[in-house]
Amino acid sequence: MRAMWKGSVSFGLVSIPIQMYAATENKNVSLRQVHEADGGRIQYKRFCTLDGQEVPYAEIAKGYELPDGEMVVLTDAEMAELPLPTQRTIDVLEFVPLESIDPIQYDRTYYLEPQKNAVKPYVVLRDALHKSSQVAVAKVAVRQRESMAVLRVHADVLVMTTMLWPDEVREPDFPFLRDDPPQIRPQELSMAGSLIESLAEPVFEPEKYHDHYREALEEMIEAKVAGEQTTKPAAVTAKAEVVDLMAALQASVDAAKKSRQSAASSSDASGGSGESDEDAKPAAAKKKPAARKRAPKSA
């Protein structure tokens, strides 16, 4: 595993340097969007919706949209000035029973590894935390965001799970909660209890369960590879350009105007000898007093 963050656990007057690793990984089969006809990969570009131009990553800022559509632009330099007192520090605040925290508040979980010179204080905190049967509540800043977190012991390693803030957990507000509760007969409640007892297990063993969809998808891919049902996309010869629709239409209108002006100038310069709808009329119908030549129009 590669460390994604380095900092320290602040525990009273003790500071324990640690490295943080993602404790979980997504095992979904990674699929790309491709052109069905030739297997070419679909790509996207960042472009401005106002001028239709592609925007370099260095020129992209963050924006907060107001209710009236106005945009508050926040640059990286301005974002860097925001106070993050717990940056690079996991600041332990208190210790509470694990069951007092509802799992709905959990977000992401990370392993904490002690740096070489901090193994002893790390083990002291780990063992004391395990013996107390409690978990540590802390504050930490990861990726420019401050979060609450829980420190606990798992497989002899300190584990940190970031938590949602209280106002990030939605209140369940459904009509049935405000209505009069339905009448439940004792027999119905007893039958539901019997069903729970019939499916009860002493401990949770996640190894018993498998992702059947992922297994079937992997088998399908392996079968196509074995049957040589693969496509090798040709080398990219041209870059697809993302063009604003209004800009493309305006360019087409401008091109059409230039084409007409150029054709009119060419016709006038040659004395009107070029064929037109008028040339298709009978000669008698075209006999008119000679007109004085006009100066060619400028393109």
Helices and strands as residue ranges (DSSP letters): E 5-11, E 14-22, G 57-59, E 62-65, E 71-74, H 76-80, E 89-97, G 98-100, G 103-105, E 106-114, G 116-118, H 119-132, E 134-141, E 146-154, E 157-163, G 166-168, H 175-178, H 186-198, G 206-208, H 212-226, H 245-269, G 278-280, G 284-286
